[in-house]
């Protein structure tokens, strides 16, 4: 497994876990990503699953071609997740006196990891160098 696939998988797991943590609070009530969003949470879940699927495919040797193709799909979902999370950090749902909680920040870091790791996974493998005689 290459570094990009590992980073993408860790980011996917982090995004999935963070979606169940509090993202927003207002008036003593907390809301997770699943409670606060109507469509954004589906994009976040898709990014998490696709990010993890590349590493699972490599780990179990399911397909030779999927890691590069899956990485390109995961990079797209990861970038979309980053954009949607940044928008929701700037403009939290519900308006009023809403505080951004730890889960939202963990979600942002995880989405960035998916995007970067997946981008790294799309890069061609480098040929090993021949040992120099001497």
C-alpha positions as CSV (number, residue, x, y, z in Angstrom):
1,X,0.0,0.0,0.0
2,X,1.3,3.4,-1.0
3,X,1.3,6.5,1.2
4,X,-1.5,8.2,-0.7
5,X,-3.8,5.2,-0.3
6,X,-3.1,5.1,3.4
7,X,-3.7,8.8,3.9
8,X,-6.9,8.6,2.0
9,X,-8.1,5.6,4.1
10,X,-7.3,7.3,7.4
11,X,-9.0,10.5,6.2
12,X,-12.1,8.4,5.2
13,X,-12.2,6.8,8.6
14,X,-11.8,10.1,10.3
15,X,-14.5,11.7,8.2
16,X,-16.9,8.8,9.0
17,X,-16.2,9.0,12.7
18,X,-16.4,12.8,12.8
19,X,-19.9,12.8,11.2
20,X,-21.2,11.2,14.4
21,X,-19.5,13.8,16.7
22,X,-21.0,17.1,17.5
23,X,-20.5,19.6,14.7
24,X,-22.6,22.5,16.0
25,X,-24.1,23.6,19.3
26,X,-26.7,26.1,20.1
27,X,-28.6,26.7,23.4
28,X,-27.0,23.6,25.0
29,X,-28.0,21.3,22.2
30,X,-25.5,19.6,20.0
31,X,-26.0,18.5,16.4
32,X,-24.0,16.0,14.4
33,X,-23.4,16.2,10.7
34,X,-26.2,13.7,10.2
35,X,-28.6,16.0,12.2
36,X,-27.4,19.3,10.8
37,X,-27.3,18.6,7.1
38,X,-29.8,17.2,4.5
39,X,-27.6,16.6,1.5
40,X,-24.1,17.5,2.6
41,X,-24.0,14.5,4.9
42,X,-24.5,12.2,1.9
43,X,-21.6,13.7,0.1
44,X,-19.4,13.4,3.2
45,X,-20.4,9.8,3.6
46,X,-19.6,9.0,0.0
47,X,-16.2,10.7,0.3
48,X,-15.4,8.6,3.4
49,X,-16.5,5.4,1.8
50,X,-14.7,5.9,-1.5
51,X,-11.6,7.1,0.4
52,X,-11.5,3.9,2.4
53,X,-12.5,1.6,-0.5
54,X,-9.2,2.3,-2.4
55,X,-7.1,1.0,0.6
56,X,-9.4,-1.9,1.1
57,X,-9.1,-2.9,-2.6
58,X,-5.3,-2.7,-2.4
59,X,-5.1,-4.5,0.9
60,X,-7.2,-7.5,-0.2
61,X,-5.9,-7.4,-3.9
62,X,-9.4,-7.1,-5.3
63,X,-8.5,-5.3,-8.4
64,X,-5.4,-4.0,-10.2
65,X,-7.1,-1.1,-12.0
66,X,-9.4,0.2,-9.2
67,X,-6.8,1.9,-7.0
68,X,-6.0,4.6,-9.6
69,X,-9.6,5.0,-10.8
70,X,-10.9,4.9,-7.2
71,X,-8.3,7.5,-6.2
72,X,-9.5,9.9,-8.9
73,X,-13.2,9.5,-7.8
74,X,-12.1,9.8,-4.1
75,X,-10.1,13.0,-5.0
76,X,-13.2,14.5,-6.5
77,X,-15.4,13.6,-3.6
78,X,-12.7,14.7,-1.1
79,X,-12.5,18.1,-2.8
80,X,-16.2,18.5,-2.8
81,X,-16.3,17.6,0.9
82,X,-13.7,20.2,1.7
83,X,-15.6,22.9,-0.2
84,X,-18.9,22.0,1.5
85,X,-17.4,21.8,5.0
86,X,-15.6,25.2,4.5
87,X,-18.9,26.7,3.4
88,X,-20.7,25.3,6.5
89,X,-17.9,26.5,8.8
90,X,-18.3,30.0,7.4
91,X,-22.1,29.8,7.3
92,X,-23.4,27.3,9.9
93,X,-26.8,25.9,9.4
94,X,-29.7,27.3,11.4
95,X,-28.2,30.8,11.7
96,X,-28.4,32.6,15.0
97,X,-26.1,31.8,17.9
98,X,-24.5,28.6,16.6
99,X,-21.0,27.4,17.7
100,X,-18.8,25.2,15.6
101,X,-17.7,22.2,17.5
102,X,-14.7,19.8,17.3
103,X,-16.4,17.3,14.9
104,X,-16.6,19.9,12.2
105,X,-12.9,20.7,12.4
106,X,-12.0,17.0,12.5
107,X,-14.3,16.5,9.4
108,X,-12.4,19.3,7.6
109,X,-9.0,17.8,8.3
110,X,-10.2,14.4,7.3
111,X,-11.7,15.6,4.1
112,X,-8.4,17.4,3.3
113,X,-6.6,14.1,4.0
114,X,-9.0,12.3,1.6
115,X,-8.4,14.8,-1.2
116,X,-4.6,14.9,-0.8
117,X,-4.2,11.2,-0.2
118,X,-6.3,10.4,-3.2
119,X,-4.4,12.8,-5.4
120,X,-1.2,11.1,-4.3
121,X,-2.8,7.7,-5.1
122,X,-3.5,8.9,-8.7
123,X,0.2,9.5,-9.3
124,X,2.1,6.8,-11.3
125,X,4.3,4.5,-9.4
126,X,8.0,5.2,-9.7
127,X,10.2,2.5,-11.0
128,X,12.8,1.2,-8.5
129,X,16.3,2.4,-9.1
130,X,19.0,0.0,-10.0
131,X,21.7,-0.4,-7.3
132,X,24.8,1.4,-8.3
133,X,28.0,-0.7,-8.6
134,X,30.7,0.8,-6.6
